[in-house]
Each structure stands twice: as structure tokens, then as C-alpha cells.
Amino acid sequence: MRIRAVTAADLPLLQDIERAAGECFRTVGMAAIADDEPLTLKELDDYRRTGLAWAAAERGAPVAYLIAEPVDGALHIEQVSVHPDWARRRIGRDLIDRAAARAAADGFDALTLTTFTDVPWNAPYYARLGFTPIPDADLTPGLRAIRDRESAHGIDRWPRVCMSRPLAL
């Protein structure tokens, strides 16, 4: 599996990966999440242009991706999705490790993300990768803004948490 920068040609495929990955939320009573549309091509392209979008590719075609953005001194993982046909092969971990290496090289002190607390492939998975919950009182202004956007989008109907993983500098 090769991890590489996302290309413009990948963008529609990233939407397909997101839709497919979202289907598993139906199994835990979260059909609204499964039905949520992925980021637009323009939004995905904005991440691509920053250089903070990576795809895990097999025979040149993406099977997973990660997009990130700087938020208050950390590199915030906005989305990591693995097509279910490629799940349980450590691809998500490899993408996160790539983001961590880039973040450390760029001088960030941590990775952050927001995720569902009670979904096994969300917060419990990230905890196994070294992420720990950030208490609400310790959220930075940028993380609070992200949580506010999530709330306005309606995904906070299910418990969510911000998590952080420190980076060795």
C-alpha cells in the first residue's frame, strides 16, 4: 500500500470512499451519519492544495484518505476514511502516522481530532493509537469552533469528544 499526496483526479473517488465508509454507521443506529454527504469536491480540493491530504493507494487508486488542517498549534485530522473493502489492514493507522510525521516536521506539537465517543472504530480505536480525550475546559478556541460547526451540522446528537496525540519533536 502506497501513501501519497491526494491528486485532483482522486477527489471524486474520495467522496466514494467516504460514502462507503459511512455505511457502517447504520449498524450502530446512526443512519443520519451514513446518509450525510461527503465534503464537496471544492472542499476536498482546498485540503489537497494545502498539501495536507494523503491517499492510501492500491495500484494507483485510492482506497483510503486523510485530510488535515493546522488548528491552534496542532495538526487537526478533519477526516480519515478507509473503504470497508480495505478495513482492518492498518491503513488508517498508516495514514495517521504519515500525518504525524508531517506535523512533527512542520513543528506542530500534537495531532488532534474530534470523534464519536461510543463507536468502536472511533474514540476507542484512536485511544489504541495513542490519542487521549481533551477535557472540554481545555479545548482551544479553534477546537471549540470545530465543535460548534459539528453541533450546527447536527452530529452532536451522539456523544463526541476531542482527542489529542502528542508528537515527539
N, C-alpha and C positions, 0 to 999 in steps of 0.2 A: 504494500500500500504506500503510495507516494503522497506526501503532503506538500502542497504547492499553493502559490497565490491564486486566488479566485480570478478568473478572466471574465470579460464581458459576455462571452459565449456561454459561460456557466450559469448566468443569472436565472434563466427560466428553469434550469434543472434544480437550482437551489430551492426554488418555490415548490417544485415537485417533491423534493426530499422533505421539506417542511410539512407539506400536506400528508405524506405517507407516515412520517414520524409522529404526527399528531394523532393518528388513528388510535394509538394505544391508550389515549386518554378516555376513550369510550369505555374501556374495560374497568375504569375506576369511577364511573359516574360523572365524567367531565366532558360530555358531548360538546358543550359550548366551546371548549378549548380545541377539540378536534375540528370543529366547524369554523374556527377563526381563520381568516385568510392570512397567508404569509405576508411578509413585508413586500412592498411593491418593487418592481424592477428598479425604479429610481432610487428607492431607499437602499436596496442591496448594492446598487452601483455606487452610491455615496460611500458605503463602507469599503467597497473594492478600491475606490480611488484613494482612500487614506492609507492603503497598504495593510489594513488590519482585518483582512478577510482571507481565510485559508480554506482550501478544499482537500479532503482526502479523496484521492482518485485511484480508480482501478481501470487500467487500460485507457487512461486519459479522461475518463468520465467521472465526475464527482459522485461519491456515494455518501458523503457527509461534509458538513462545513461548520465553521465557527466564524462569527463576526464579533468585533470588539471596538471599544472606544475609550479614550482617556477620560477618567472621572475622578477629580479631586486627588491626584497623585497616584492613582491605581489604574490598571488596565481593566476595564469593566467588560465582562463577557456578556454581550447582548443576547446572543443566541448560539447554541450548539445543537445541531441536529444530525442524527445518523439515520439513514434509510433503514427500516426494520429488516430488510433482507441482509443487512450487514451488521446488525446489532450483536453485541456480546463478543466483539473481536478486539476490544481495546482501542477502537478508532477514536471514540470521544476523548479518551484519556490522552491519546497521542496528539490530538488537536489542542487540547488544553495545555499539554506540555510545550507544544510549539508556541502557543500564545505566551506562556510563562517565560520561555527563553527570550522571546522578543521583548516582553515587558521588562525583564531584568536588564537586557542590553540597552533599552531606552531609558533606564534609570527609575522605573516605577518600583514602588516598594511592595506591591501586592496585586493579586488578581481579585476582583470582586464579581459577584453575580447576584441575581435575585432568582428565587425558585420556589416551587411548591413544597411545603413542609412535609406533607403526608404521602407524597407519591414516591414509591420505592426507587424509581430511576431519576429522581430529582434530589432533594436535600440529602437523603441517606447515601446516595451514590456520591455526591460531591463531598460529603464528610469522609468517605473512604479515600478520596483523592486529596485530603488534607485541608479542605475548607472548613471553617468554623462559623457559627452564626455570629452576626454583629448585633448586639443589643440595639433596640430602637433608639435609645437615648444617645447612642454613639454613631448614628448614621450621619454621614457628611451631607452638606447641602445638595450635592449632586445626586447622591443615593436617595435622599428624600424626594427630590424632583422625579427620579425614575419611579419610585414607589407611587407618587402622586399620579403619574401618567398611567401606570398599571391600574390603579384604582379607578381612574376616569374611564379606562377601557373595560372595566368590569371583571378583570381576572382575580381581583382580591376577594371574590366570593368564597374562595378556598384559601386556607391559611398559606401565607407566603413568608419568606424570610430572606434577608440579605446575608450573604456569606462572603468570607474573605480567606484568601490563602496567601500568607507572606512569601516573599521572594528573597532568596539569598542574593545579596548584592556583592 
